[in-house]
Amino acid sequence: MQLTIRSARPDDEAFVVALWRACGLVASYNDPNEDFRFARAGAASDVIVGEDAQGVVRASVMVGHDGHRGWLYYVAADPACRGVGYGRQMVEAGETWLRARGVPKVQLLVRQTNTKVVAFYERLAYEVAPSIMMSKWLTEPPD
C-alpha cells in the first residue's frame, strides 16, 4: 500500500502526536507537541507524514540534521496497519529528505525498552553501531 508523502502541517499535530503515543514512542521527559512544533519550525528539520488513499495520516517520521549526520526520530506507523510497509516508506522518506540536503549519513537511536524494532531497521540495512552515548541535562531534569 503506497502512501502519499508530505510535510506535516500545523493541523496534523494532534493526530501525529496521538500516533506517536499509540506506537509507544513518547518518553515522560519529552513534550511531543513541542517536538512536533520545533521540528517543523527548523531549517534543518521537519516532520513528514504518509497519507493513505483516503487522506488519513497513517505514518510519520521526524527528521533533522547537523550538516554531517542526519537523524530519524518518532518513526511511527498506525498499529492497525502494521506489516503493510508504512514504516519502511517513512524511513525511506526521511532518507530522501536528508539526501536532498546533501547529508551523507543517517542515524537513529532505539531505546533499550524498544528493542523489538531492531530487526525492522536491520531489514532496511541499518546496523548496530558500537558507541557510547553521553548526555547532560541543560535544564532541570524532569521528575
HELIX and SHEET records of a PDB file:
HELIX    1   1 PRO A   10  ASP A   12  5                                   3    
HELIX    2   2 GLU A   13  ALA A   22  1                                  10    
HELIX    3   3 PRO A   32  ALA A   41  1                                  10    
HELIX    4   4 PRO A   79  CYS A   81  5                                   3    
HELIX    5   5 TYR A   86  ALA A  100  1                                  15    
HELIX    6   6 GLN A  112  VAL A  117  5                                   6    
HELIX    7   7 VAL A  118  ARG A  123  1                                   6    
SHEET    1   A 5 THR A   4  SER A   7  0                                        
SHEET    2   A 5 SER A  45  GLU A  51 -1                                        
SHEET    3   A 5 VAL A  57  HIS A  65 -1                                        
SHEET    4   A 5 ARG A  69  ALA A  77 -1                                        
SHEET    5   A 5 LYS A 105  LEU A 108  1                                        
END                                                                             
